[in-house]
């Protein structure tokens, strides 16, 4: 499989478990990462369509999650995407509260991004 065939975004098993739980509670989901400061630099999880994307956003991946009927789109601001172009983004979950706008906030955990340079 070439690097072009590999998604630029993946979920850890813990993140996939949380996505499944959130999907059961809220219906179809989406991620958006703005690249802003503080919690804005973390991936935010919303009900699909709840966050309005526009011309300054790019769809990086449609994540296939076992047990979730539909792909979960992962959007990122275009400027942030340009910075991370040679990086594989790994969505993980850790204890602690993140933004109140992201669906996982009441769960006492938050999504975060880990990264790996493509080809390493």
N, CA, C and O of each residue as an XYZ file, in Angstrom:
480
protein
N       0.854     -1.171      0.000
C       0.000      0.000      0.000
C       0.899      1.233      0.000
O       1.815      1.325      0.818
N       0.655      2.174     -0.898
C       1.455      3.392     -0.966
C       0.958      4.397      0.054
O      -0.141      4.262      0.592
N       1.792      5.429      0.323
C       1.383      6.457      1.283
C       0.161      7.206      0.790
O      -0.586      7.757      1.599
N      -0.064      7.242     -0.531
C      -1.249      7.904     -1.078
C      -2.527      7.139     -0.728
O      -3.615      7.716     -0.729
N      -2.398      5.832     -0.426
C      -3.555      5.009     -0.087
C      -3.893      5.049      1.402
O      -4.925      4.520      1.812
N      -3.043      5.665      2.208
C      -3.223      5.699      3.652
C      -3.897      7.009      4.035
O      -3.498      8.079      3.575
N      -4.914      6.919      4.874
C      -5.614      8.107      5.339
C      -4.659      8.998      6.123
O      -3.819      8.486      6.863
N      -4.764     10.307      5.982
C      -3.917     11.206      6.768
C      -4.349     11.305      8.230
O      -3.673     11.937      9.042
N      -5.487     10.673      8.563
C      -6.026     10.715      9.927
C      -6.402      9.301     10.348
O      -6.977      8.539      9.570
N      -6.068      8.963     11.588
C      -6.485      7.672     12.142
C      -6.950      7.874     13.575
O      -6.646      8.890     14.201
N      -7.682      6.908     14.081
C      -8.157      6.920     15.466
C      -7.436      5.841     16.256
O      -7.214      4.743     15.746
N      -7.068      6.140     17.490
C      -6.568      5.098     18.377
C      -7.773      4.233     18.782
O      -8.917      4.656     18.616
N      -7.524      3.040     19.306
C      -8.652      2.230     19.779
C      -9.510      2.953     20.822
O     -10.735      2.827     20.802
N      -8.887      3.705     21.730
C      -9.660      4.441     22.744
C     -10.526      5.512     22.089
O     -11.671      5.712     22.494
N      -9.996      6.198     21.089
C     -10.780      7.224     20.390
C     -11.923      6.580     19.614
O     -13.028      7.122     19.582
N     -11.676      5.435     18.990
C     -12.735      4.740     18.255
C     -13.849      4.302     19.211
O     -15.028      4.408     18.874
N     -13.484      3.812     20.403
C     -14.502      3.432     21.397
C     -15.357      4.631     21.777
O     -16.580      4.522     21.871
N     -14.717      5.777     21.995
C     -15.457      6.982     22.368
C     -16.352      7.442     21.215
O     -17.482      7.873     21.446
N     -15.868      7.356     19.999
C     -16.699      7.719     18.839
C     -17.937      6.838     18.790
O     -19.034      7.331     18.527
N     -17.779      5.544     19.038
C     -18.943      4.641     19.041
C     -19.954      5.057     20.112
O     -21.157      5.086     19.850
N     -19.474      5.379     21.313
C     -20.383      5.806     22.386
C     -21.088      7.109     22.031
O     -22.294      7.249     22.235
N     -20.322      8.066     21.498
C     -20.918      9.352     21.127
C     -21.921      9.187     19.993
O     -22.944      9.871     19.965
N     -21.634      8.287     19.058
C     -22.558      8.038     17.943
C     -23.883      7.500     18.465
O     -24.945      7.895     17.985
N     -23.828      6.592     19.454
C     -25.056      6.046     20.044
C     -25.882      7.142     20.714
O     -27.112      7.118     20.657
N     -25.218      8.086     21.339
C     -25.906      9.161     22.066
C     -26.417     10.287     21.169
O     -27.482     10.851     21.421
N     -25.650     10.613     20.116
C     -25.907     11.845     19.366
C     -26.211     11.663     17.883
O     -26.573     12.628     17.210
N     -26.072     10.460     17.367
C     -26.269     10.267     15.940
C     -24.979     10.507     15.166
O     -23.900     10.541     15.759
N     -25.077     10.675     13.833
C     -23.876     10.854     13.006
C     -23.007     12.009     13.501
O     -23.503     13.039     13.958
N     -21.688     11.800     13.392
C     -20.714     12.730     13.943
C     -19.806     13.318     12.875
O     -19.756     12.849     11.738
N     -19.089     14.359     13.279
C     -18.037     14.954     12.456
C     -16.966     15.508     13.394
O     -17.241     15.800     14.558
N     -15.744     15.649     12.878
C     -14.669     16.329     13.587
C     -14.295     17.579     12.820
O     -14.408     17.638     11.595
N     -13.843     18.589     13.572
C     -13.246     19.776     12.960
C     -12.083     20.205     13.838
O     -12.191     20.233     15.064
N     -10.980     20.537     13.202
C      -9.824     21.076     13.918
C      -9.456     22.396     13.282
O      -9.097     22.462     12.107
N      -9.552     23.448     14.079
C      -9.350     24.792     13.543
C      -7.902     25.219     13.528
O      -7.496     25.995     12.662
N      -7.114     24.731     14.467
C      -5.738     25.182     14.560
C      -5.586     26.442     15.375
O      -4.514     27.047     15.396
N      -6.657     26.847     16.051
C      -6.591     28.025     16.905
C      -5.819     27.729     18.174
O      -5.216     26.664     18.305
N      -5.836     28.647     19.088
C      -5.105     28.451     20.337
C      -5.940     27.619     21.308
O      -7.137     27.416     21.107
N      -5.295     27.153     22.341
C      -5.932     26.423     23.441
C      -6.760     25.252     22.926
O      -6.240     24.408     22.196
N      -8.032     25.186     23.290
C      -8.869     24.067     22.844
C      -9.106     24.092     21.345
O      -9.477     23.070     20.768
N      -8.900     25.238     20.694
C      -9.064     25.312     19.245
C      -8.054     24.487     18.488
O      -8.246     24.201     17.306
N      -6.964     24.092     19.160
C      -5.965     23.266     18.502
C      -6.249     21.781     18.684
O      -5.495     20.940     18.196
N      -7.323     21.457     19.379
C      -7.738     20.071     19.573
C      -8.872     19.759     18.615
O      -9.635     20.653     18.251
N      -8.995     18.497     18.199
C     -10.123     18.155     17.335
C     -11.435     18.221     18.125
O     -11.546     17.664     19.217
N     -12.399     18.895     17.564
C     -13.713     19.021     18.191
C     -14.673     18.055     17.503
O     -14.673     17.934     16.278
N     -15.475     17.381     18.287
C     -16.445     16.429     17.774
C     -17.836     17.031     17.910
O     -18.229     17.484     18.985
N     -18.569     17.030     16.816
C     -19.921     17.601     16.760
C     -20.871     16.595     16.123
O     -20.439     15.621     15.505
N     -22.170     16.841     16.282
C     -23.133     16.110     15.456
C     -22.850     16.530     14.016
O     -22.565     17.697     13.747
N     -22.930     15.581     13.103
C     -22.614     15.881     11.707
C     -23.478     17.034     11.216
O     -24.704     16.991     11.327
N     -22.838     18.061     10.676
C     -23.523     19.227     10.168
C     -23.714     20.325     11.188
O     -24.104     21.434     10.822
N     -23.450     20.056     12.471
C     -23.632     21.080     13.506
C     -22.605     22.197     13.375
O     -22.906     23.355     13.668
N     -21.402     21.861     12.941
C     -20.372     22.869     12.703
C     -20.391     23.192     11.218
O     -20.245     22.299     10.383
N     -20.565     24.432     10.895
C     -20.643     24.839      9.492
C     -19.239     25.003      8.924
O     -18.475     25.859      9.371
N     -18.905     24.176      7.935
C     -17.618     24.298      7.255
C     -17.782     25.216      6.056
O     -18.890     25.446      5.571
N     -16.659     25.732      5.590
C     -16.705     26.646      4.451
C     -15.449     26.545      3.604
O     -14.702     25.570      3.695
N     -15.226     27.541      2.796
C     -14.099     27.557      1.874
C     -12.744     27.553      2.550
O     -11.740     27.227      1.917
N     -12.697     27.909      3.818
C     -11.414     27.906      4.534
C     -11.139     26.564      5.209
O     -10.171     26.433      5.958
N     -11.989     25.565      4.947
C     -11.831     24.226      5.530
C     -11.619     23.191      4.434
O     -12.088     23.355      3.308
N     -10.898     22.112      4.784
C     -10.708     20.992      3.872
C     -11.127     19.699      4.577
O     -10.937     19.542      5.783
N     -11.692     18.793      3.807
C     -12.041     17.471      4.324
C     -10.795     16.603      4.203
O     -10.403     16.227      3.098
N     -10.171     16.284      5.336
C      -8.949     15.477      5.311
C      -9.229     13.993      5.174
O      -8.477     13.272      4.519
N     -10.312     13.535      5.790
C     -10.586     12.095      5.797
C     -12.049     11.850      6.113
O     -12.718     12.676      6.733
N     -12.523     10.711      5.678
C     -13.812     10.171      6.090
C     -13.474      8.891      6.841
O     -13.182      7.859      6.236
N     -13.519      8.971      8.149
C     -13.051      7.884      9.009
C     -14.066      6.759      9.091
O     -15.231      6.981      9.424
N     -13.621      5.567      8.790
C     -14.438      4.360      8.920
C     -14.189      3.794     10.313
O     -13.057      3.456     10.657
N     -15.239      3.693     11.106
C     -15.122      3.208     12.483
C     -16.004      1.980     12.626
O     -17.211      2.051     12.392
N     -15.411      0.849     13.012
C     -16.203     -0.368     13.231
C     -17.332     -0.071     14.204
O     -17.111      0.515     15.264
N     -18.542     -0.478     13.839
C     -19.696     -0.267     14.697
C     -20.418      1.049     14.460
O     -21.446      1.316     15.082
N     -19.887      1.869     13.567
C     -20.536      3.138     13.202
C     -20.983      3.009     11.752
O     -20.182      2.702     10.869
N     -22.256      3.246     11.517
C     -22.853      2.972     10.206
C     -22.287      3.824      9.078
O     -22.165      3.355      7.947
N     -21.943      5.065      9.377
C     -21.502      5.977      8.329
C     -20.092      6.494      8.633
O     -19.676      6.516      9.791
N     -19.357      6.909      7.593
C     -18.039      7.499      7.826
C     -18.173      8.777      8.665
O     -19.190      9.468      8.609
N     -17.139      9.070      9.432
C     -17.086     10.274     10.259
C     -16.130     11.252      9.575
O     -14.922     11.019      9.557
N     -16.657     12.346      9.011
C     -15.772     13.291      8.322
C     -14.859     14.017      9.308
O     -15.275     14.382     10.407
N     -13.609     14.219      8.894
C     -12.628     14.959      9.680
C     -12.200     16.171      8.866
O     -11.504     16.044      7.859
N     -12.624     17.341      9.311
C     -12.340     18.607      8.650
C     -11.245     19.352      9.393
O     -11.073     19.195     10.602
N     -10.505     20.167      8.646
C      -9.464     20.998      9.243
C      -9.394     22.306      8.484
O      -9.658     22.354      7.283
N      -9.037     23.368      9.191
C      -8.861     24.638      8.497
C      -7.756     24.464      7.446
O      -6.772     23.762      7.678
N      -7.933     25.105      6.304
C      -6.977     24.968      5.200
C      -5.571     25.386      5.630
O      -4.597     24.723      5.275
N      -5.455     26.468      6.383
C      -4.125     26.926      6.807
C      -3.447     25.894      7.708
O      -2.245     25.655      7.586
N      -4.205     25.294      8.598
C      -3.660     24.253      9.469
C      -3.294     23.012      8.656
O      -2.270     22.378      8.911
N      -4.117     22.676      7.699
C      -3.849     21.524      6.843
C      -2.535     21.695      6.086
O      -1.778     20.738      5.921
N      -2.270     22.904      5.633
C      -1.009     23.172      4.921
C       0.189     22.932      5.833
O       1.206     22.395      5.394
N       0.077     23.323      7.087
C       1.167     23.139      8.053
C       1.410     21.656      8.330
O       2.555     21.229      8.475
N       0.330     20.870      8.404
C       0.418     19.452      8.765
C       0.460     18.521      7.551
O       0.254     17.316      7.696
N       0.720     19.052      6.378
C       0.606     18.281      5.135
C       1.456     17.007      5.109
O       1.061     16.032      4.470
N       2.587     16.986      5.772
C       3.482     15.819      5.730
C       3.414     15.014      7.021
O       4.368     14.335      7.403
N       2.275     15.105      7.678
C       2.103     14.477      8.983
C       0.850     13.613      8.989
O      -0.180     13.979      8.424
N       0.958     12.474      9.633
C      -0.214     11.626      9.879
C      -0.773     12.029     11.234
O      -0.055     12.026     12.233
N      -2.039     12.372     11.267
C      -2.694     12.807     12.495
C      -3.360     11.609     13.160
O      -4.082     10.846     12.518
N      -3.108     11.460     14.442
C      -3.651     10.342     15.196
C      -4.550     10.913     16.283
O      -4.071     11.559     17.215
N      -5.849     10.677     16.165
C      -6.806     11.163     17.147
C      -6.805     10.195     18.321
O      -7.060      9.001     18.165
N      -6.512     10.736     19.498
C      -6.476      9.939     20.721
C      -7.430     10.576     21.727
O      -8.022     11.619     21.449
N      -7.577      9.972     22.859
C      -8.441     10.497     23.926
C      -7.686     10.377     25.249
O      -7.028      9.372     25.518
N      -7.795     11.422     26.065
C      -7.143     11.439     27.374
C      -8.143     11.934     28.407
O      -9.149     12.554     28.062
N      -7.862     11.659     29.673
C      -8.723     12.157     30.747
C      -8.594     13.662     30.859
O      -7.545     14.232     30.560
N      -9.660     14.292     31.287
C      -9.667     15.740     31.466
C     -10.703     16.374     30.561
O     -11.078     15.815     29.530
N     -11.155     17.541     30.959
C     -12.182     18.232     30.171
C     -11.543     19.134     29.143
O     -10.601     19.872     29.435
N     -12.059     19.066     27.956
C     -11.650     19.976     26.902
C     -12.694     21.061     26.754
O     -13.238     21.560     27.739
N     -12.966     21.418     25.520
C     -13.934     22.474     25.242
C     -15.349     22.011     25.553
O     -15.693     20.848     25.341
N     -16.159     22.923     26.053
C     -17.556     22.624     26.292
C     -18.346     22.443     25.015
O     -19.485     21.980     25.065
N     -17.776     22.796     23.865
C     -18.488     22.674     22.598
C     -18.358     21.283     21.986
O     -19.181     20.899     21.155
N     -17.351     20.533     22.378
C     -17.124     19.213     21.810
C     -17.957     18.185     22.578
O     -18.073     18.261     23.801
N     -18.529     17.232     21.859
C     -19.486     16.294     22.452
C     -18.928     15.437     23.584
O     -19.688     14.956     24.424
N     -17.619     15.242     23.619
C     -17.069     14.374     24.662
C     -16.881     15.090     25.998
O     -16.587     14.433     26.997
N     -17.040     16.407     26.049
C     -16.779     17.178     27.275
C     -17.488     16.609     28.510
O     -16.849     16.498     29.557
N     -18.767     16.246     28.444
C     -19.431     15.708     29.645
C     -18.911     14.333     30.076
O     -19.210     13.881     31.182
N     -18.144     13.669     29.222
C     -17.630     12.335     29.522
C     -16.397     12.377     30.431
O     -15.950     11.336     30.911
N     -15.839     13.586     30.673
C     -14.642     13.702     31.501
C     -13.360     13.358     30.766
O     -12.323     13.123     31.385
N     -13.434     13.330     29.450
C     -12.266     13.062     28.606
C     -12.253     14.088     27.474
O     -13.212     14.835     27.280
N     -11.147     14.106     26.733
C     -11.084     14.995     25.578
C     -10.262     14.354     24.479
O      -9.332     13.588     24.732
N     -10.625     14.685     23.262
C      -9.837     14.245     22.117
C      -8.593     15.112     22.023
O      -8.613     16.279     22.414
N      -7.519     14.548     21.509
C      -6.319     15.309     21.195
C      -5.647     14.686     19.994
O      -5.952     13.557     19.608
N      -4.730     15.434     19.407
C      -4.005     14.959     18.235
C      -2.588     14.583     18.629
O      -1.885     15.344     19.295
N      -2.193     13.420     18.215
C      -0.793     13.010     18.250
C      -0.397     12.983     16.783
O      -1.265     12.884     15.916
N       0.862     13.065     16.494
C       1.248     13.105     15.084
C       2.509     12.298     14.834
O       3.297     12.018     15.737
N       2.665     11.938     13.574
C       3.840     11.198     13.111
C       4.153     11.677     11.713
O       3.252     11.776     10.879
N       5.406     11.976     11.439
C       5.767     12.378     10.093
C       5.479     11.239      9.125
O       5.729     10.074      9.433
N       4.956     11.580      7.960
C       4.681     10.564      6.944
C       5.995      9.906      6.538
O       6.985     10.591      6.278
N       6.001      8.578      6.485
C       7.187      7.839      6.114
C       8.035      7.418      7.308
O       9.067      6.770      7.140
N       7.595      7.790      8.538
C       8.383      7.366      9.712
C       7.614      6.361     10.535
O       8.111      5.890     11.557
